[in-house]
Amino acid sequence: MIIVNLDVILAKRKISSATLAERVGITQANLSILKTGKAKAIRFSTLESICKELDCQPGDILSYEED
């Protein structure tokens, strides 16, 4: 199971979801789907933009846990 830790990184960076969505160029709805772990996929370009804006690595946002 892939765990999305985007909420944690946003809180640490003190950036709102709306601000991140605007800076990355995705809708708030799509960012919400990603944050809640309901997304089935993410484009590398989107992940790259998120990491750039939050000054983090993909592994800071995504982790794997066995079911």
N, C-alpha and C positions, 0 to 999 in steps of 0.2 A: 504494500500500500504506500502510495506517495503522499507525504504530508507537506502542506503548504504553510510556511511560517511567515508569510508576507505581513500579517498583522503585527507580529513582533518587531520586524525590521522597520515598519512604518512608525510604530510607537517610539522605537529607539531614535529614529531620525527626526521625530516630531513633524512628520509630513502627513497630511490627510490623504485619504483615498482619492478624493476629487482632484487634488493638486497633482498627485502622481498620474492619474488617468489623463489629465490635460497635458502634462509634460511629455508623457510617453506616446500620446496620440491614440488612445483607445477609449472606449466608452466606460462610464462608471459601472454600467451593468456587466460588461465583460470583465472588468477588474474584480467586481464582486464575486462573479462566478469562479474566478481564479482563486480569490482569497478563501472562499468557502470549501475549496477542494472539489467542486463539482465540474470543473473543466476536464474535458477528455484529452485535450492537447494544448500546447502553447508553441507559438512560432519562436524559433531561435532569435529572430530579430526583435520580437517583443520582449523576450527574456533578457536579451542584451541591453535593450533600452531601459528596462526596469533596473538592472544591475548598475548601469551607468548613472542613472538618476539617484539611486540609493547608495552608491559607492559600496557595493557588496559583490560577492561571488554567487553564482547560481546555487551552490551548496548551502549558502546562508538562507536561501528562500525555500529550497526543496530538500526533503530528506526522505529516506526509505525506511519503512518498518514492516516486518513480516506480520501477516494477518494473525 
